[in-house]
Amino acid sequence: MKRRIVAELFFTKGSYKGIPAQYSVRIELMLDRFVVSKEAEDMNLPGYKFHKLKGVMKKEYAVSVTGQWRITFKFFSEDAQR
């Protein structure tokens, strides 16, 4: 299953399928933060390694779950989307 779909199912339906157990709590905390964020910079918390992406994804941002896992997102008005 593609990671984008895995993250979407985790966020919308609470499905843990495809989410490594050791990352589930961190991902859940990050997604909870998305819900209350009003702008992209609200995700700039210690340890999240928040950054703006470049190239074809230059309108998106990312936070780091682990060295290999990232959550990428866009902000439209006051809503994070991904």
N, CA, C and O atoms as a GROMACS GRO file, in nm:
protein
  328
    1MET      N    1   0.085  -0.118   0.000
    1MET     CA    2   0.000   0.000   0.000
    1MET      C    3   0.090   0.124   0.000
    1MET      O    4   0.187   0.130   0.076
    2LYS      N    5   0.059   0.222  -0.083
    2LYS     CA    6   0.140   0.342  -0.091
    2LYS      C    7   0.131   0.421   0.040
    2LYS      O    8   0.027   0.426   0.104
    3ARG      N    9   0.242   0.482   0.078
    3ARG     CA   10   0.248   0.555   0.205
    3ARG      C   11   0.145   0.667   0.212
    3ARG      O   12   0.090   0.693   0.320
    4ARG      N   13   0.119   0.734   0.101
    4ARG     CA   14   0.022   0.844   0.102
    4ARG      C   15  -0.115   0.791   0.144
    4ARG      O   16  -0.184   0.854   0.224
    5ILE      N   17  -0.154   0.679   0.090
    5ILE     CA   18  -0.283   0.619   0.123
    5ILE      C   19  -0.285   0.570   0.267
    5ILE      O   20  -0.385   0.584   0.337
    6VAL      N   21  -0.173   0.513   0.312
    6VAL     CA   22  -0.162   0.466   0.450
    6VAL      C   23  -0.184   0.581   0.547
    6VAL      O   24  -0.262   0.569   0.642
    7ALA      N   25  -0.117   0.694   0.523
    7ALA     CA   26  -0.131   0.810   0.610
    7ALA      C   27  -0.272   0.867   0.607
    7ALA      O   28  -0.326   0.907   0.710
    8GLU      N   29  -0.332   0.869   0.489
    8GLU     CA   30  -0.469   0.920   0.476
    8GLU      C   31  -0.567   0.832   0.554
    8GLU      O   32  -0.656   0.884   0.622
    9LEU      N   33  -0.554   0.702   0.543
    9LEU     CA   34  -0.642   0.611   0.617
    9LEU      C   35  -0.621   0.623   0.768
    9LEU      O   36  -0.717   0.616   0.845
   10PHE      N   37  -0.497   0.642   0.808
   10PHE     CA   38  -0.467   0.660   0.950
   10PHE      C   39  -0.535   0.787   1.001
   10PHE      O   40  -0.594   0.786   1.109
   11PHE      N   41  -0.526   0.895   0.924
   11PHE     CA   42  -0.584   1.023   0.964
   11PHE      C   43  -0.736   1.023   0.961
   11PHE      O   44  -0.800   1.070   1.055
   12THR      N   45  -0.795   0.970   0.854
   12THR     CA   46  -0.940   0.979   0.838
   12THR      C   47  -1.018   0.869   0.907
   12THR      O   48  -1.130   0.892   0.952
   13LYS      N   49  -0.960   0.750   0.916
   13LYS     CA   50  -1.035   0.636   0.971
   13LYS      C   51  -0.970   0.572   1.093
   13LYS      O   52  -1.027   0.481   1.153
   14GLY      N   53  -0.850   0.619   1.130
   14GLY     CA   54  -0.782   0.561   1.246
   14GLY      C   55  -0.722   0.425   1.217
   14GLY      O   56  -0.691   0.350   1.310
   15SER      N   57  -0.705   0.390   1.089
   15SER     CA   58  -0.649   0.261   1.051
   15SER      C   59  -0.498   0.258   1.072
   15SER      O   60  -0.427   0.346   1.022
   16TYR      N   61  -0.450   0.160   1.143
   16TYR     CA   62  -0.307   0.145   1.168
   16TYR      C   63  -0.240   0.055   1.064
   16TYR      O   64  -0.120   0.029   1.073
   17LYS      N   65  -0.315   0.007   0.967
   17LYS     CA   66  -0.261  -0.081   0.865
   17LYS      C   67  -0.151  -0.008   0.787
   17LYS      O   68  -0.174   0.099   0.731
   18GLY      N   69  -0.032  -0.067   0.783
   18GLY     CA   70   0.080  -0.008   0.710
   18GLY      C   71   0.163   0.089   0.792
   18GLY      O   72   0.266   0.135   0.745
   19ILE      N   73   0.120   0.122   0.914
   19ILE     CA   74   0.194   0.213   1.001
   19ILE      C   75   0.280   0.130   1.095
   19ILE      O   76   0.226   0.050   1.173
   20PRO      N   77   0.413   0.146   1.090
   20PRO     CA   78   0.497   0.072   1.184
   20PRO      C   79   0.461   0.110   1.329
   20PRO      O   80   0.448   0.229   1.361
   21ALA      N   81   0.445   0.013   1.413
   21ALA     CA   82   0.400   0.035   1.550
   21ALA      C   83   0.486   0.137   1.624
   21ALA      O   84   0.435   0.217   1.702
   22GLN      N   85   0.616   0.134   1.599
   22GLN     CA   86   0.705   0.223   1.672
   22GLN      C   87   0.687   0.370   1.634
   22GLN      O   88   0.735   0.458   1.706
   23TYR      N   89   0.619   0.400   1.523
   23TYR     CA   90   0.596   0.537   1.479
   23TYR      C   91   0.454   0.585   1.501
   23TYR      O   92   0.425   0.703   1.483
   24SER      N   93   0.364   0.497   1.537
   24SER     CA   94   0.222   0.531   1.540
   24SER      C   95   0.190   0.645   1.637
   24SER      O   96   0.110   0.732   1.603
   25VAL      N   97   0.249   0.647   1.754
   25VAL     CA   98   0.219   0.753   1.850
   25VAL      C   99   0.269   0.887   1.798
   25VAL      O  100   0.198   0.987   1.808
   26ARG      N  101   0.390   0.890   1.744
   26ARG     CA  102   0.446   1.015   1.691
   26ARG      C  103   0.361   1.066   1.573
   26ARG      O  104   0.332   1.186   1.565
   27ILE      N  105   0.321   0.978   1.484
   27ILE     CA  106   0.238   1.018   1.372
   27ILE      C  107   0.104   1.071   1.421
   27ILE      O  108   0.055   1.173   1.373
   28GLU      N  109   0.046   1.003   1.517
   28GLU     CA  110  -0.082   1.048   1.571
   28GLU      C  111  -0.071   1.187   1.633
   28GLU      O  112  -0.159   1.270   1.614
   29LEU      N  113   0.036   1.213   1.706
   29LEU     CA  114   0.057   1.345   1.766
   29LEU      C  115   0.073   1.452   1.657
   29LEU      O  116   0.019   1.562   1.668
   30MET      N  117   0.147   1.418   1.552
   30MET     CA  118   0.165   1.513   1.442
   30MET      C  119   0.033   1.544   1.373
   30MET      O  120   0.004   1.659   1.343
   31LEU      N  121  -0.046   1.442   1.348
   31LEU     CA  122  -0.175   1.462   1.281
   31LEU      C  123  -0.271   1.541   1.370
   31LEU      O  124  -0.349   1.621   1.319
   32ASP      N  125  -0.265   1.519   1.501
   32ASP     CA  126  -0.347   1.599   1.592
   32ASP      C  127  -0.306   1.746   1.584
   32ASP      O  128  -0.392   1.835   1.590
   33ARG      N  129  -0.178   1.770   1.569
   33ARG     CA  130  -0.128   1.908   1.556
   33ARG      C  131  -0.180   1.972   1.427
   33ARG      O  132  -0.212   2.091   1.426
   34PHE      N  133  -0.186   1.894   1.318
   34PHE     CA  134  -0.240   1.946   1.193
   34PHE      C  135  -0.381   2.001   1.213
   34PHE      O  136  -0.416   2.106   1.160
   35VAL      N  137  -0.461   1.930   1.288
   35VAL     CA  138  -0.601   1.967   1.308
   35VAL      C  139  -0.614   2.106   1.371
   35VAL      O  140  -0.705   2.181   1.335
   36VAL      N  141  -0.527   2.140   1.462
   36VAL     CA  142  -0.537   2.269   1.532
   36VAL      C  143  -0.451   2.378   1.469
   36VAL      O  144  -0.460   2.494   1.511
   37SER      N  145  -0.369   2.345   1.372
   37SER     CA  146  -0.281   2.444   1.308
   37SER      C  147  -0.361   2.539   1.220
   37SER      O  148  -0.454   2.498   1.150
   38LYS      N  149  -0.323   2.666   1.225
   38LYS     CA  150  -0.388   2.769   1.144
   38LYS      C  151  -0.302   2.809   1.025
   38LYS      O  152  -0.352   2.866   0.928
   39GLU      N  153  -0.171   2.778   1.032
   39GLU     CA  154  -0.078   2.806   0.923
   39GLU      C  155   0.033   2.702   0.928
   39GLU      O  156   0.054   2.637   1.030
   40ALA      N  157   0.103   2.689   0.817
   40ALA     CA  158   0.206   2.585   0.805
   40ALA      C  159   0.309   2.595   0.917
   40ALA      O  160   0.353   2.493   0.970
   41GLU      N  161   0.348   2.716   0.953
   41GLU     CA  162   0.452   2.735   1.054
   41GLU      C  163   0.413   2.686   1.193
   41GLU      O  164   0.498   2.670   1.280
   42ASP      N  165   0.284   2.661   1.214
   42ASP     CA  166   0.239   2.603   1.342
   42ASP      C  167   0.293   2.462   1.361
   42ASP      O  168   0.292   2.409   1.472
   43MET      N  169   0.338   2.401   1.253
   43MET     CA  170   0.397   2.266   1.260
   43MET      C  171   0.547   2.271   1.292
   43MET      O  172   0.612   2.167   1.302
   44ASN      N  173   0.601   2.390   1.307
   44ASN     CA  174   0.743   2.407   1.334
   44ASN      C  175   0.772   2.389   1.483
   44ASN      O  176   0.796   2.486   1.554
   45LEU      N  177   0.768   2.265   1.527
   45LEU     CA  178   0.792   2.231   1.667
   45LEU      C  179   0.928   2.162   1.682
   45LEU      O  180   0.977   2.102   1.586
   46PRO      N  181   0.988   2.170   1.799
   46PRO     CA  182   1.117   2.102   1.820
   46PRO      C  183   1.107   1.953   1.786
   46PRO      O  184   1.014   1.884   1.830
   47GLY      N  185   1.201   1.904   1.709
   47GLY     CA  186   1.206   1.763   1.673
   47GLY      C  187   1.127   1.726   1.547
   47GLY      O  188   1.142   1.615   1.496
   48TYR      N  189   1.045   1.817   1.497
   48TYR     CA  190   0.965   1.787   1.378
   48TYR      C  191   1.043   1.810   1.249
   48TYR      O  192   1.003   1.760   1.144
   49LYS      N  193   1.152   1.885   1.254
   49LYS     CA  194   1.233   1.916   1.135
   49LYS      C  195   1.146   1.972   1.022
   49LYS      O  196   1.158   1.931   0.907
   50PHE      N  197   1.060   2.065   1.059
   50PHE     CA  198   0.970   2.132   0.965
   50PHE      C  199   1.050   2.203   0.857
   50PHE      O  200   1.148   2.272   0.886
   51HIS      N  201   1.009   2.186   0.732
   51HIS     CA  202   1.076   2.257   0.622
   51HIS      C  203   0.986   2.266   0.500
   51HIS      O  204   0.897   2.184   0.478
   52LYS      N  205   1.012   2.370   0.420
   52LYS     CA  206   0.942   2.388   0.294
   52LYS      C  207   1.013   2.305   0.189
   52LYS      O  208   1.136   2.297   0.188
   53LEU      N  209   0.936   2.241   0.101
   53LEU     CA  210   0.994   2.157  -0.003
   53LEU      C  211   1.034   2.241  -0.124
   53LEU      O  212   0.997   2.358  -0.134
   54LYS      N  213   1.110   2.181  -0.212
   54LYS     CA  214   1.162   2.250  -0.330
   54LYS      C  215   1.118   2.178  -0.457
   54LYS      O  216   1.056   2.071  -0.451
   55GLY      N  217   1.150   2.238  -0.570
   55GLY     CA  218   1.121   2.175  -0.699
   55GLY      C  219   0.973   2.168  -0.728
   55GLY      O  220   0.900   2.263  -0.703
   56VAL      N  221   0.929   2.053  -0.782
   56VAL     CA  222   0.788   2.038  -0.821
   56VAL      C  223   0.694   2.040  -0.700
   56VAL      O  224   0.574   2.060  -0.715
   57MET      N  225   0.749   2.019  -0.581
   57MET     CA  226   0.668   2.019  -0.459
   57MET      C  227   0.688   2.148  -0.378
   57MET      O  228   0.668   2.149  -0.257
   58LYS      N  229   0.729   2.256  -0.445
   58LYS     CA  230   0.768   2.378  -0.376
   58LYS      C  231   0.655   2.446  -0.299
   58LYS      O  232   0.681   2.535  -0.218
   59LYS      N  233   0.532   2.408  -0.323
   59LYS     CA  234   0.419   2.466  -0.249
   59LYS      C  235   0.380   2.381  -0.129
   59LYS      O  236   0.278   2.406  -0.065
   60GLU      N  237   0.462   2.281  -0.099
   60GLU     CA  238   0.433   2.190   0.011
   60GLU      C  239   0.538   2.202   0.122
   60GLU      O  240   0.645   2.259   0.102
   61TYR      N  241   0.502   2.148   0.238
   61TYR     CA  242   0.589   2.147   0.354
   61TYR      C  243   0.604   2.003   0.401
   61TYR      O  244   0.531   1.914   0.358
   62ALA      N  245   0.701   1.981   0.490
   62ALA     CA  246   0.720   1.847   0.544
   62ALA      C  247   0.762   1.854   0.690
   62ALA      O  248   0.824   1.950   0.734
   63VAL      N  249   0.726   1.750   0.764
   63VAL     CA  250   0.776   1.727   0.899
   63VAL      C  251   0.831   1.585   0.901
   63VAL      O  252   0.784   1.498   0.828
   64SER      N  253   0.929   1.564   0.985
   64SER     CA  254   0.997   1.435   0.989
   64SER      C  255   0.941   1.346   1.100
   64SER      O  256   0.938   1.384   1.216
   65VAL      N  257   0.898   1.227   1.061
   65VAL     CA  258   0.856   1.127   1.159
   65VAL      C  259   0.981   1.054   1.209
   65VAL      O  260   1.001   1.038   1.330
   66THR      N  261   1.063   1.009   1.115
   66THR     CA  262   1.192   0.944   1.145
   66THR      C  263   1.289   0.985   1.034
   66THR      O  264   1.257   1.071   0.952
   67GLY      N  265   1.405   0.924   1.032
   67GLY     CA  266   1.501   0.953   0.928
   67GLY      C  267   1.449   0.926   0.788
   67GLY      O  268   1.487   0.995   0.694
   68GLN      N  269   1.361   0.826   0.773
   68GLN     CA  270   1.311   0.789   0.641
   68GLN      C  271   1.165   0.824   0.617
   68GLN      O  272   1.120   0.823   0.503
   69TRP      N  273   1.090   0.854   0.721
   69TRP     CA  274   0.948   0.883   0.708
   69TRP      C  275   0.924   1.034   0.723
   69TRP      O  276   0.974   1.097   0.816
   70ARG      N  277   0.846   1.090   0.631
   70ARG     CA  278   0.806   1.230   0.636
   70ARG      C  279   0.655   1.238   0.613
   70ARG      O  280   0.596   1.151   0.549
   71ILE      N  281   0.597   1.341   0.666
   71ILE     CA  282   0.459   1.375   0.633
   71ILE      C  283   0.467   1.504   0.554
   71ILE      O  284   0.519   1.605   0.604
   72THR      N  285   0.417   1.503   0.432
   72THR     CA  286   0.416   1.623   0.350
   72THR      C  287   0.274   1.678   0.346
   72THR      O  288   0.177   1.603   0.353
   73PHE      N  289   0.264   1.810   0.333
   73PHE     CA  290   0.132   1.871   0.336
   73PHE      C  291   0.134   2.008   0.270
   73PHE      O  292   0.240   2.069   0.252
   74LYS      N  293   0.014   2.055   0.235
   74LYS     CA  294  -0.009   2.189   0.183
   74LYS      C  295  -0.105   2.258   0.278
   74LYS      O  296  -0.183   2.193   0.347
   75PHE      N  297  -0.100   2.387   0.281
   75PHE     CA  298  -0.197   2.464   0.359
   75PHE      C  299  -0.282   2.547   0.263
   75PHE      O  300  -0.228   2.618   0.178
   76PHE      N  301  -0.412   2.537   0.278
   76PHE     CA  302  -0.507   2.618   0.203
   76PHE      C  303  -0.588   2.695   0.307
   76PHE      O  304  -0.664   2.635   0.384
   77SER      N  305  -0.573   2.824   0.308
   77SER     CA  306  -0.640   2.907   0.406
   77SER      C  307  -0.593   2.862   0.544
   77SER      O  308  -0.476   2.881   0.578
   78GLU      N  309  -0.680   2.803   0.624
   78GLU     CA  310  -0.641   2.758   0.758
   78GLU      C  311  -0.650   2.607   0.770
   78GLU      O  312  -0.667   2.555   0.881
   79ASP      N  313  -0.639   2.535   0.658
   79ASP     CA  314  -0.653   2.389   0.662
   79ASP      C  315  -0.531   2.321   0.601
   79ASP      O  316  -0.490   2.353   0.489
   80ALA      N  317  -0.474   2.228   0.676
   80ALA     CA  318  -0.366   2.144   0.621
   80ALA      C  319  -0.430   2.037   0.537
   80ALA      O  320  -0.536   1.984   0.572
   81GLN      N  321  -0.366   2.004   0.426
   81GLN     CA  322  -0.419   1.897   0.340
   81GLN      C  323  -0.306   1.808   0.296
   81GLN      O  324  -0.197   1.855   0.266
   82ARG      N  325  -0.334   1.679   0.292
   82ARG     CA  326  -0.245   1.580   0.234
   82ARG      C  327  -0.313   1.447   0.238
   82ARG      O  328  -0.256   1.347   0.194
   0.00000   0.00000   0.00000
